[in-house]
Amino acid sequence: MNTPTDGCLSGRVCLVLGAGAATAGWAIGQAIAIAYARASAQVMVGDLNLEAAKATVDFIRSEGHQAQACQVDVTAEASVQNAVSQTVSHFGGLHVLHNNVGIGKSGDSARTTASDWQRIADANLLALHLASQAAIPAMRQAGSGVILCTSSVASQRYVGIPHLAYGVTKAATNHFCKMMAVEYAPDNIRVNSLVVGLVDTPRIRKTMMGTYGEDERAMVNRRNAQIPLGKMGDAWDVANAAVFLASDRARFISGIDLVIDGGMSATVRGG
Ligand SMILES: NC(=O)c1ccc[n+]([C@@H]2O[C@H](COP(=O)([O-])OP(=O)(O)OC[C@H]3O[C@@H](n4cnc5c(N)ncnc54)[C@H](O)[C@@H]3O)[C@@H](O)[C@H]2O)c1
């Protein structure tokens, strides 16, 4: 749970979409929002589940940092515009947009219906465009900005279970970041994707069990065995990388896929 507290995001306003704390344990967006606040940013915590967003905000405030919650559906243009407007009116600007929402349907791809595909594409991909469109005017006004997208190693390779629509939309996420990085470089807006490997989050334990077809301990052991460093990462491993990319320490880094996976994508073992 150690994250930078050196003020490297001082003076920055961050909007993290999909940063709620719905269940016990650390989810990735929640840890990212907390880490940005610990690095001295002011943070708007957006989530479809307002209570979950408020829980993250309560945690941030309990540590003495500044945050505000808003309800947002990242697939709905007006809702995303509203989240950006609330951020700017509450904190006076917007410097960092972090698109963290990611949904999928694992299991036999033949059972992924057209409506499953649309739902996943809307949340994982259309949402990136809607949020960037809404946020870029405020970043231009600020003179610079950072857009980060939480992607997945499933964007680059098969990770041991079928996850077709998820993997394909995450692959497009990486490309979205590259295209946007070049287009908005003249505005001093950096755009990068965080290519996340197997991470132990509450969602994994809740939604992936059926796919692995094992008990929880067996699933955890199998995921751990896929990783050269010996075990799944946690939400803080991703949050630390996000703070770096959001800060000026990464000022010359744009258009990259930063892989955070314990070495998993460097090997062919596991699966
Ligand atoms: N956990 C892993 O192993 C892993 C691996 C690689 C990548 N990722 C990526 O990390 C990100 C977060 O993963 P997580 O496991 O912490 O997920 P999570 O489901 O715990 O958190 C995502 C949050 O997004 C919110 N959300 C869902 N749909 C929304 C919508 N339409 N509008 C606004 N908010 C919405 C949910 O309420 C939830 O609070 C995702 O993009 C995921 O694809 C996770």
Ligand as a Chemical Component Dictionary entry (heavy atoms), coordinates in Angstrom:
data_LIG
# 
_chem_comp.id                   LIG 
_chem_comp.type                 NON-POLYMER 
_chem_comp.pdbx_formal_charge   0 
_chem_comp.three_letter_code    LIG 
# 
loop_
_chem_comp_atom.comp_id 
_chem_comp_atom.atom_id 
_chem_comp_atom.alt_atom_id 
_chem_comp_atom.type_symbol 
_chem_comp_atom.charge 
_chem_comp_atom.model_Cartn_x 
_chem_comp_atom.model_Cartn_y 
_chem_comp_atom.model_Cartn_z 
_chem_comp_atom.pdbx_ordinal 
LIG N1  N1  N 0  -7.905  -7.272 -12.108 1  
LIG C1  C1  C 0  -7.104  -7.659 -13.086 2  
LIG O1  O1  O 0  -6.472  -8.732 -13.052 3  
LIG C2  C2  C 0  -6.912  -6.761 -14.286 4  
LIG C3  C3  C 0  -5.951  -7.155 -15.214 5  
LIG C4  C4  C 0  -5.734  -6.331 -16.314 6  
LIG C5  C5  C 0  -6.458  -5.166 -16.472 7  
LIG N2  N2  N 1  -7.422  -4.838 -15.554 8  
LIG C6  C6  C 0  -8.174  -3.606 -15.806 9  
LIG O2  O2  O 0  -8.125  -2.774 -14.667 10 
LIG C7  C7  C 0  -9.317  -1.978 -14.598 11 
LIG C8  C8  C 0  -9.960  -2.112 -13.235 12 
LIG O3  O3  O 0  -10.105 -3.467 -12.912 13 
LIG P1  P1  P 0  -10.730 -3.921 -11.507 14 
LIG O4  O4  O 0  -10.534 -5.385 -11.429 15 
LIG O5  O5  O -1 -10.201 -3.064 -10.405 16 
LIG O6  O6  O 0  -12.281 -3.601 -11.812 17 
LIG P2  P2  P 0  -13.540 -3.249 -10.916 18 
LIG O7  O7  O 0  -14.679 -3.827 -11.645 19 
LIG O8  O8  O 0  -13.315 -3.649 -9.493  20 
LIG O9  O9  O 0  -13.584 -1.670 -10.943 21 
LIG C9  C9  C 0  -14.116 -0.963 -12.013 22 
LIG C10 C10 C 0  -15.109 0.094  -11.529 23 
LIG O10 O10 O 0  -15.744 0.591  -12.702 24 
LIG C11 C11 C 0  -17.105 0.860  -12.402 25 
LIG N3  N3  N 0  -17.892 0.859  -13.625 26 
LIG C12 C12 C 0  -18.314 -0.210 -14.346 27 
LIG N4  N4  N 0  -19.024 0.199  -15.417 28 
LIG C13 C13 C 0  -19.047 1.557  -15.366 29 
LIG C14 C14 C 0  -19.627 2.580  -16.184 30 
LIG N5  N5  N 0  -20.342 2.273  -17.285 31 
LIG N6  N6  N 0  -19.425 3.879  -15.846 32 
LIG C15 C15 C 0  -18.713 4.206  -14.742 33 
LIG N7  N7  N 0  -18.161 3.288  -13.913 34 
LIG C16 C16 C 0  -18.326 1.984  -14.229 35 
LIG C17 C17 C 0  -17.512 -0.223 -11.426 36 
LIG O11 O11 O 0  -18.629 0.191  -10.636 37 
LIG C18 C18 C 0  -16.221 -0.412 -10.607 38 
LIG O12 O12 O 0  -16.257 0.376  -9.414  39 
LIG C19 C19 C 0  -10.207 -2.433 -15.760 40 
LIG O13 O13 O 0  -10.032 -1.600 -16.868 41 
LIG C20 C20 C 0  -9.656  -3.821 -16.053 42 
LIG O14 O14 O 0  -9.917  -4.212 -17.370 43 
LIG C21 C21 C 0  -7.654  -5.609 -14.474 44 
# 
loop_
_chem_comp_bond.comp_id 
_chem_comp_bond.atom_id_1 
_chem_comp_bond.atom_id_2 
_chem_comp_bond.value_order 
_chem_comp_bond.pdbx_ordinal 
LIG N1  C1  SING 1  
LIG C1  O1  DOUB 2  
LIG C1  C2  SING 3  
LIG C2  C3  SING 4  
LIG C2  C21 DOUB 5  
LIG C3  C4  DOUB 6  
LIG C4  C5  SING 7  
LIG C5  N2  DOUB 8  
LIG N2  C6  SING 9  
LIG N2  C21 SING 10 
LIG C6  O2  SING 11 
LIG C6  C20 SING 12 
LIG O2  C7  SING 13 
LIG C7  C8  SING 14 
LIG C7  C19 SING 15 
LIG C8  O3  SING 16 
LIG O3  P1  SING 17 
LIG P1  O4  DOUB 18 
LIG P1  O5  SING 19 
LIG P1  O6  SING 20 
LIG O6  P2  SING 21 
LIG P2  O7  DOUB 22 
LIG P2  O8  SING 23 
LIG P2  O9  SING 24 
LIG O9  C9  SING 25 
LIG C9  C10 SING 26 
LIG C10 O10 SING 27 
LIG C10 C18 SING 28 
LIG O10 C11 SING 29 
LIG C11 N3  SING 30 
LIG C11 C17 SING 31 
LIG N3  C12 SING 32 
LIG N3  C16 SING 33 
LIG C12 N4  DOUB 34 
LIG N4  C13 SING 35 
LIG C13 C14 SING 36 
LIG C13 C16 DOUB 37 
LIG C14 N5  SING 38 
LIG C14 N6  DOUB 39 
LIG N6  C15 SING 40 
LIG C15 N7  DOUB 41 
LIG N7  C16 SING 42 
LIG C17 O11 SING 43 
LIG C17 C18 SING 44 
LIG C18 O12 SING 45 
LIG C19 O13 SING 46 
LIG C19 C20 SING 47 
LIG C20 O14 SING 48 
# 
